[in-house]
Structures are given as C-alpha cells and as structure tokens.
Amino acid sequence: MHKIFSVIKKYWPVILIVCLSLFLRLFRITSYMTFLGDEGRDALVWYRMLHGKLTLIGPMTSIGNMYLGPLFYYLMFPFYLVLGTTGPSIGTALFAGATTFFLWYFGKAWFSKKVGLIAAFLYAISPVAIVLSRSAWNPNIMPFFALLIIWGVWQFWQKEDYRWLAVEGVLLSFAIQSHYLGILLAPVVGLFFIVKLIDLVKSKNKDINKFLVSFALCALTFALLTALPLIWFDLRHNFINYQSFYKFFSERQTTVNLKPYKAIPEIVPLWWSLSSDLLAIKGSIAEKWIVCFSFVPLIGIFTVFLYQGFWLIKNGRWELHPFKKGEVLILTWLFIGFLGMGLYKQHIYSHYFGFLFPAFFLYLAWLLEKISRIKLIGKFLLGLSLVILIFFAFKESPLKSAPNQQMEHTSLVAQKIIEVSGGQPFNLGMIAKQNYDAGYRYFLEINHRKAIEIDAQKIKETVTDQLFVVCEEKECQPINHPQAEIANFGWSKIEQTWEFPWGVKLFKLGHYIK
C-alpha cells in the first residue's frame, strides 16, 4: 500500500490528466456515443462473429468500393464479447486514455516532463478528440497506433532496439486498417530506417545483420496482416478491392496529386483546419491569433529543417544541432503528414488528421515550453495561453450538449417494428440524407427478427407482405420513393404511421392492389 501511495504522490499530475481524459470520454457513453449506419454495420459484424461468421475485410471506405483490412473488427471484438453493443465504444475510449498516458510518457522522453504534461492535458480536453474517441469507429483508434509507430522509430533509430523495427510492421498494419491515410506514417518509418542503415554501414557496425533481419520481419508481418486477408477476399469476390485501388490511382484528377510541390500551398489551410478544430477555436475571436502563433514559428523551423534533412540523409547523422533528436522526429512526422495530406484533392474531415493528432499536441506543448523559458514574461505567456486554451476547450465541451441517445432511439424503433410486424416476415427501408439502415437492422437481428433484404433478381422470394420505412427527414413520402428497398417493394399504400418524440417517423406499407 505504501508503494502505491508513493507512486500516486510522484505521478499525481499525469494520473489526474488520464483520469480526466477517461471521464470526459466514458461519462454516459451509452447516451453520447454515435450509433448511425456505420456503427450499426460494425455491430452486425461483431454479432455475426460471435456466432462464428468471421470476416476477411474491414469497413468500406468513403471512396468507391474500397475496403479496409479486418484488424479493427478483431481488435474491438473482445470488448463486444464482454460488454455488448456499447463495448467497442468503451474500448475506443480506453485506447484514448492510453494515448493520453503515452503522450506524457513519450513527450517526457523526447522533450521534458513539462512538454509531456501539457501535450497530454491538451489532448485530454480537446472537444474534437473527445467526440472522436467515445464511439467505435475505425478511424478513432488512429492516434494510439500513430503514436506507438513513432515511438518504435525512436527505439530503433536512437535506442538501437531493433526488435521495435519488427513490431513496426504490426503497428503500421493496424494504423492503415483504421484509415488508409495511415499509410502516410510509412514514409516516416522508411526515412529513419534509411538514416539508421546509412549510419550502420558507415560505422561498419556488426549489428547491421540484426537490423536487416528486423526489417524483413517488419515487411513480412505488414504484408501478412494487411495484404493477405484482402487478397484472399479479392480472389473470392472478383478482385473488388484491386479494381477500386486501380480506379483510385488511375483517376487522380479527382483523388490525389502525385506532384509533391503541389502540396506546399495546401499546408497553411490544412494547419489552420487542424489547429482550429482540435483547439475548439473555429470562428472565435482568438482563432487567427492562436493559429498564427502556432504556425509562424513552424515556417522558420521547416525551412531550417528541410536544409538539414539533406545533411541527415547524406551523412546518416544529425550533425548540426539547432534541433534535438526528439524535435527532429516530431517535425519529420508533421512535415511528411501535411505534405501527404496536401496531395489529397477531396474534402478533408477532422478524423482524417487522426494520425497527426499526437504530433500536433506534442509540437504545441514544445512551443509553449520554449516560450516559458523567456524569463518572467515567458511564464506569464505560458499561463495565459493555457487559460485561453482551457477556456475554449470547456466552452465547446461536447458534454455541455444534451446526449443524442442514438443507440437507445434506434433500439426503440426496432422494438416497435418487432411489436407491430406480428411475427410475420417483413422488409425494411429508410429515408435519410446522412444515414442508412444498418443500425436498425442490427437491433432487429439480435432480437431474432431479421429484416428480409429485397433481391432485385429474386423479387418473388424476397418481397414480403409488409414494408417498414424509417424516416429521419422532416418531410417524408414513402410512396413511390426511389430508395431501392422501397421501390423494389412495388405498388404500395401506407397502412399505419408512428411518430417518435425525437422526430423519427415509422411507416408500415402494404401492397396496393388495383
């Protein structure tokens, strides 16, 4: 007991920060968590895995018919197994708590205790980071794996622990299978691999064989975990994923630009978007000041950094010393990340930046710590900056909003369908602009009243005598609606209507006979 108290006394700041991080994410998580079509789709996968139906692919991406790998499903399945439908969301929040801890631990190792504490604290209270880490969605685990990948780089680059290089293959696979933009972490690993290899060759180090064997294991584990399941799936499904990848890169005029210099003008708006979102200052009077405060030093840093990058690659060592090794690592992470994001032509959402969240908070904490060294005025500026950032974080805190209760509402609609379907087969349709019916299908299936999907090729076998249509729009007219499930039901009439307090309507349609 004495040892426990001594540990708490020594590490109480980070313990409080991690507890705060977990509280902001776990508080009434069942009521606050997102539960829309994507979450329902994933819940269906876990439910079917529970009954022996394993999967070779992960969630579909927003671009074409392209699928991620299945590691996200297997990572979160134990949480579903133990805690049910809410379990994977709780698991995601726990990963965010671990990310908070590692920000402190790694920040302390790369910079100082103060940097680690500031980075962990700002991540813990960031409204966007909170929202994105209390729902089970594949991109939401990205910050955790991105941070571990960079820690692995530090281990094989500076600590010469080459076992971490072998582990990098596993970590990269998890990152890329949470979102394909995680692939931008691979050049960071590759760059420091080359730097270390040059260093070992020039110094004629005997460990070079061990280093290369570790790299081979890295490539092997990455290929096995990332490519093998998708290749197996493609062999069974007419190469769906391969064709989507080919289309994505062959039609680059709408997706990506492979000319790196084209990304440079995009760095400023990307930085503006990331910092204003994570610090909850978008549209506020402080937005321009805070974004410029954080970005202007970065311009000078990147200029010197690029010059010295050539020296680094050429000599295998960081011979010039305006930057420490930890600073080199974080700046490389930021630079490659923003360069890669600048090549992406389509709209960029907040969760796309997940692999850069830890880098942003570490950089900001490092910058604030540097300012705090300017005698008395520096400490004043540090205190003022933290007060402003805390003010906006709690002003925009998602806990101030009423719980969305999406999972409860979805379950209640499904229960109503079960109640009025009379134990007879039924079809299900949905009218919504930004949702689809997987959440409702999940609750129907776990209650053993699975909705029959209409197959356009087998209309007679799959069309039932009743169609339930969930409407999430203000105005709905299900008759003659073009949504596939409704249209394929055929001529119909509205037999009953129910309206729920949160604005959702439920229609029961029967066949219209002339």
Secondary structure, DSSP 8 states (H G I E B T S, - for coil): -HHHHHHHHHHHHHHHHHHHHHHHHHTTHHHHS--SHHHHHHHHHHHHHHTT---S---B-SSTT-B--SHHHHHHHHHHHHHGGGHHHHHHHHHHHHHHHHHHHHHHHHT-HHHHHHHHHHHHH-HHHHHTTSS--GGGGHHHHHHHHHHHHHHHHTS--THHHHHHHHHHHHHHHH-GGGGGGHHHHHHHHHHHHHHHHHHT-TTHHHHHHHHHHHHHHHIIIIIHHHHHHHHHTTTHHHHHHHHHHHTTTSSB---GGGGGGGHHHHHHHHHHHHTT-TTSTTHHHHHHHHHHHHHHHHHHHHHHHHHHHHHSS--S-SS-HHHHHHHHHHHHHHHHHHTB-S---GGGGGGGHHHHHHHHHHHHHHHTTSHHHHHHHHHHHHHHHHHHHHHT-GGGS----HHHHHHHHHHHHHHHTTTS--EEEEE-SS--THHHHHHHHHTT-------TT-HHHH--S-EEEEE-SSS---TT--SHHHHTT-SEEEEEEEE-TTS-EEEEEEE---
